[in-house]
Amino acid sequence: MNRLGIVGKLVCAAMIISVALLAFTGFWAMFRAQALGGYLLMVHCTVAPVFCFFLAAMAVIWSGKNCFERGDWRQGNRAVTLQKVFFWLMILAGIPVILSMVLSMVPLYGTNGQEFLYQLHRYCALFFVLVAIWVSKGIFVRRSDHE
């Protein structure tokens, strides 16, 4: 953690803020059983590129720390190994979240395809948020077995 220092933590904090804004705007409309529209849609669409940038930055900056090593699968390193697994799950889960909306903007899909991409975006985003909560907890909460 000390190796990455303040830049790594700032990237992670910016990622958490963008995910929180996207989750709030997206799930707020879902919980109210309404379509995302108005100012919430504008905020959602404005923060989305910021999320894409910081997801890529986080993948680049934190990938070295989260590379799997031979000793990761031993009994004593389960918490560290689980944190690494969730980090890579978060990075991989971000791909369908992004691509589902980017592909929906291309006029290649009909109504059914658009609905499928929308639902895929929704459920992948839910999975992403849950995994991102776990990853951020592991980054900002110090544990004695991590040090």
Order of alpha helices (4+ residues) and beta strands (2+ residues): alpha-alpha-alpha-alpha
